[in-house]
Amino acid sequence: MLNKEKQECLSKLIDSSCISSDELVECLDMGIEMLFFIEEDTFDRKDVQNVVFAIRRVINALRK
């Protein structure tokens, strides 16, 4: 769960961008889907899993 400071930082990031939070969620979801098509041996599997986990946490925070 994000603390208040991190939530405010995320809100400022969204407010200053050209897209809405819903559009950002859609974009991040698409990014996760794209990661499924990375060719083998391009990145370490654990690194890719960490990226997916981080993106999911941001998506979940935005959906709340």
C-alpha positions in Angstrom: 0.0 0.0 0.0 1.3 3.5 -0.8 1.8 5.9 2.0 0.3 9.4 1.8 3.5 11.0 0.4 3.8 8.5 -2.4 0.1 8.8 -3.2 0.5 12.6 -3.5 3.5 12.1 -5.8 1.7 9.7 -8.0 -1.3 12.1 -8.2 1.0 15.0 -9.2 2.5 12.8 -11.9 -0.9 11.9 -13.3 -2.2 15.5 -13.0 0.9 16.9 -14.9 0.6 14.3 -17.7 -1.5 14.6 -20.8 -3.5 11.5 -20.1 -6.1 10.6 -17.4 -5.5 8.0 -14.7 -7.8 5.6 -16.6 -5.8 6.0 -19.7 -2.6 5.5 -17.7 -4.0 2.3 -16.3 -4.8 1.1 -19.8 -1.3 1.9 -21.0 0.3 0.1 -18.1 -1.9 -2.9 -18.7 -0.9 -3.0 -22.3 2.8 -2.7 -21.2 2.3 -5.9 -19.1 0.8 -7.7 -22.1 3.8 -6.6 -24.2 6.2 -8.1 -21.7 4.7 -11.6 -22.5 6.2 -11.3 -26.0 9.8 -10.5 -25.1 12.1 -12.8 -26.8 13.9 -15.3 -24.6 17.3 -14.2 -23.2 16.6 -10.6 -23.8 16.2 -9.8 -20.1 16.6 -11.8 -16.9 13.3 -13.5 -16.1 13.4 -12.2 -12.5 13.9 -8.6 -13.7 10.9 -8.9 -16.0 8.8 -10.3 -13.1 9.9 -7.4 -10.9 8.8 -4.9 -13.6 5.4 -6.6 -13.9 5.0 -6.5 -10.1 5.8 -2.8 -9.9 3.4 -2.0 -12.8 0.6 -4.0 -11.1 1.1 -2.1 -7.9 0.8 1.2 -9.7 -2.3 0.0 -11.5 -3.9 -1.2 -8.3 -3.1 2.1 -6.6 -4.7 4.0 -9.5 -7.8 1.9 -9.5 -8.5 2.6 -5.8 
